[in-house]
């Protein structure tokens, strides 16, 4: 597990190093704000495609070679990023980098191979913690090398730093990462893309609450993607801060969100209940976006980012808990799978919408769009939490009716 933790941590740190300054790379290449939105979305598109592919390959060839070589290729994409010079090369490099980042599915599979029913949650928690820590540390590292000026930022240096850090994980994995998938548990390779089977969706037949919860996840994740995609540009143009300060601000958001994930949800649910916690988290989230929409000051930014991290940090665990109580044990996999697909789609549409709106209207327009996206989400949250959860015992029969 320690070397797996390192691989996941480093992979996310590499992403975090690049993400806050990537818009400025596009800006220096003469790419429009809308084009930058497509560049940001290309990573999520690649990850959406790469996850299932790496997962299927690891079921056949084992987790170790997939994790090692995808990490090596990730390092290579950062080297390629250092030499990107136009929209096409930048889009392709980030798309390929996203495909490599799809190895997170293999990392979770590795953790489940090593665990049993008693400690599976703990092992998966370690992978999630590595993910969160990487996104916190990454921007901080990137900020140290990015510089204070968007005109003079050394994108080559920042990209090579990400490549070196990822390369260290690759080198360490070769002798230290052991195979977790036993030979008898492997299955023949099948990369055929299959359409979703009808029985995969039976769990949602007549289950309005489950469908609403999945839709709620899409809306909230899309609002977050809209916000984070435009945030660097907005800070640079309206607060006149440089890449280093922007990277540190992203690190602050990630750190506070991590704290909310780990320590605040339990006490909040115990005090207010899951339904009230979910609703309150979305209201706080919406308020943060409202502050950003109409208050272009540094103090307003930090107040908004603090509220945003609190709201979003509490929302995700609360939502997952509510979903688990509305689905029986034998159908949670299907429900969570669809929820993750909806979230992945939101991370693709969010950057495209965000930078397109910002390109046309500038100012706090994208934050207003994100807040508007949350309005139906808040309404759905109030609706879905006003009654007690569907009975898990009755859920399978309802899905079949």
N, C-alpha and C positions, 0 to 999 in steps of 0.2 A: 504493500500500500504506500509506503513512503515515496518510492520512485514514481508510482502512478500519480500521487499527489503532485510531485514535481512536474510531470509532463503536463497535467491539466493546468496547474498554476502558471507555468511558463507560457503555455499556449495562449491563455487568456491575457497574460501580461504583455505578450507581443501585440495582441490586438489593442490593448489599452494604451500602449506606447504610441501607436499610430493614429488611433481614432480621433483624438482631439485636434490633431494638426492636419489630418487628411484634407479637410475643406480648403485649407490655405495652399496645399500642394496643387489642388485643382485650380484655385484662383490664380496662382502664379503661371499656370499653363494656359490661362485664358479661357478656362472652362466656365460656362455660365452657372449660376446657382442651381438651375434646374438640372444641368448636366452633373453637377456635384451630387445632387440627390440620387441620380442613377448610379453613380460610382459607389455611394454608400450602400445602396440597395443591392449592388452586385455581390457584395460579401454574403449577405443573407440569402440571396438566390443560390449561390454556390454551396452554402452550408445546408440549405434545404435539400439540395440534390445530393450532396456528398454524404450526409448522415446515413441514409438507408444503404448506399453502396458500400461504405466502409463496414457497416454492420453485417451485411451479407458476406462480404469477403472474410471478415473475422470469424464468422460461423464455420467457414471452410478451412481457412489457413491458420486460424488461431489469432488471439488478440495481440500477442507480442509483435509479430512482423508488421501488422497493420499500424500499431501505435508507433513503432520505431520509424518506419518509412514515411508515414504521414507527417511525423514531426520533422524529419529531415527535409521533406519537400516544403513544409511550412517555412523552414529557415531559408530555403532557396527562393521562395516567393518574396521574402523581404529583401533579398539581394536584387531580385528583379525590380522590386518597387523603387529601389534607389536609382534605377536607370530609366524609369518610366518618364515619358516626355510629352504625352498628349492624352486626350480623352480615351482613345481606343486602347492604348497600352495600359493606362491606369485602370480602366474598367476590367480588362482581361486579367491583369495581375490580381486585383482584388477578388474577382470571381474565382480564380484558381485558389487563392488564399482561403476563401470561404469553403471551397470543397475540402481542402485539407483540414479546416477547422471542424468539419463534420465528424472527425474522429472522436468527438465527445461522446457519441453514441457507443463507440467501442470501449471508451473509458468506463462508462456506466456498466457495460456488459462485463468488463473485467472485474469490477467491484462485486457484481452479483455472483460471478464464478467463485470468488474467494469466500463468500459469505453464506450463511444459512438463514433460516427464518428468524432466528433470535437476534442476529447482529447485522442483518441486511440494511436496516434503516441507518445504523451507525456508519457502515461503510459508504453508503450512498451519500450520507451527510458529509463525509470527508471529501468526496469528489465535489459536492456543491460548495463546500467551504473553500477548496482550492480555486474553484471557478470565481468565487466572489473576491478572494484575496488577490487573485491575478488582476482583476479589473480595477482593484483599488491601487495596487502597487504600480501597474503599468503606466498610467498617466503621470504618476509622480516621477518615474524614471524618464519618461519622455520629456517631461518639463525641464529636467536638469540639462538636457542636451538641445532642447528646441530653441532656446534664446528668447529674447524679449520682443523682437520685432518680426512681424510677418513678412517684411520685405527681405530680411536677412537670415531667416531660419534655414538651417542646414538640413534639408530633407534627406540628403544622402547619409549624413551621420546618424540621424535618428533611425532611418531604415536599417542601417548596418548594425546599430546597437540591438534592434529587435532581432536581426538575423543571428547575431552572436549569442544572445541569451537563449534563443530557441535551439541553436546548435549545441549549446552546453547540455540541454536536456536530451538531445539526440545521442550525444556521446555517452552520457551517463546511463542512458537506457540500455545500451548494447550489452554491457556486462551485468547490470543490476536487475533489469526487468525480466522476470521469469514468466513462462507461459502459464496461463490460468485455465485454458480450455483443454480438457482431456480428449484424447483421440476418439474415444467411443461416443463423445457428445458432438462430434463434428458432422456436418451434413454436406452433400454434394452442392457444388456451386450452382446458383440459379439467380442470374441478374435480370431475368425477365421482369419488366415493369408491368405489374398486374393492376387492373382497375379494382377499386375497392369492392369487396363482395357485399352483396345485399345484407347478409347476416351480420356484417360488421356494424351496420347502422340500426339493427333491430332494437338495440338497447335504447334508442332514442324515440322509438315509435310510441306516440301518445305521451311522451315525457317532456312536457313543456319546460319544466324547471331545469332539466339537464341542458336542453338546447339554449335556454336563456343564460345559463352559467357559462357555456362555451362562447356565446356571443359577447357576453360581458368581458370575458378574458380578451377577446379580439379587440374590443373597443379600447380597453385600458392600455393594452400593450401598444396599440397603434398610437394612442395619445402620447405615450412615453417615447416612441420612436420619432414622432413628429417633433417633439420637444428637443430631444438630444441631438437630432440631426442638424437643426438650425442654430443650436445654442452657441457653438463656437463662433460662427459668423456674426451673430447678434452681439456677443460680448466684444468682439474685435471692432465692430463698426460703431457701436453706440456707447461703449464704455472705454474704448481705446486701450484695451489690455492686449498684451502679446501672448504668443503661444505658451510660454512658460506659465504665466498666471492662469491661463485657460486650462492647461493640463492639471494644475493643482486644484482648480475648482472641480473638475471632473473627478479627481481623486477624492475630494471631500464628499461629493455626492455618493460615490461608490462606498466609501467608508461608513457613512451614516446609514445608507441602505443596508449594508451588511450588519450593522449593529441592530437595526430594526428587525431584520430577519431572525437574528439569533437571540435577542434578549427582550424585545418589547412586545412581541405578539402574545406570548403566554399570559403575562399580567393583564394586557388589554382585554383579551378574551375572557379571562377570569372575572374582571371587573364589570365589563359592559356586555358580554355575550358575543358570540360569533357574528350574528346578524348586525347588531349595532356597531361592532368593530369594523365590519366590511363597509357599511354605509358611511361611517365617520371617516374612514381612510380615503374614500373617494371624494368626500366633501373637502377634506384637507388638500387633496391632490388638485382638485378644481380651483380652490382658492389660490394655490401656488401659481397656477398657470394664469389666473386672473391678474395677480400681482405683476407677473412678467409682461403681460399684455399692455399694461398701462403705466409701468414704473421703470423707466430706463436709468436706474441708478445702481451703484454697487451695493448699497445697503439693501435696496429692493431685491437685487439678484440673490444675495445671500439669505435673506428672509425666505424668498421663494424657493431656493434650492433646499433649504432646511425643511420647509413644509413638504416639498415634493418628495424628498427622501423618506420622510416619516410616512406620508400617505402611501406611496408605492411600496415601501418596505414592509408595511403592515398588510397591505392589500393581498399580495400574492399568497402568503401562508394561510390567511383567513379564507381566501377563495378555495384553495386546495382542500382545506378542512371541510368546508361546506359541501364541495363536490363529493368528497368521500362519504359523507353522510346521506347523500342523495343517490348513491349507486351501491349496489350489492358488491360483495368482495369479488364475485366472478365476472363483473362487468367493468370494474374500475380501470382495467387496462385499456379497454376500448374508449372509454370516456376521456381518460387522460391523454390518450394518443390523439384524439380529435382536438382536444384543447391545445396540445402542443403544436399541432398542424395549424390551428387558427392563429396561435401566437407567432409562428414562423411567417405566415402570410402577412401578419400585421407589421412585422419588421421589414418586409419588402415594400409594402404600400406606404408605410409611414414616411420614410425618407423622400420618396418620390413626391408625395403630396406636399410635404413640408417645404422643400426647397423650391418647388414650383410656385407655391403661394408666396413665399418670401421673395422670390425673383420678381414677381409682379407687384406686390404691395409693400414689401420691406417692413420696417418697424416691428411691432409685436404681432403682426398678422398670423404668423405660424403658431404662436402661443395661443392666440384667440381660437384658431382652428382646432388645436389640441383640446382646449377647454370645451369647445362646442361638441367635440367628439365624446367628451365625458358626460355631457348632459343626458343623452339617452342611456348611457351606462349607469348613471346614478338612479335614473327612473327604474331601470331593470333591477338594480340592486335592492331598491325598496320593495319592488314587486316580489322578487324571488326569496326574500327573507321575511316576508310578513306572515308566512305560515310555517309550521314545523316541517322538517324534511320528509320526503317520501320514504315510506317504510322500505328498508333494505330487504326485508324478507319478501315484500310484495313486488320488488322491482323486477325480477326476471319474468314473473307472470304478466306484469304490465307491459314489458317490452315485447312480449309475444302476442299480446292481444291486439 
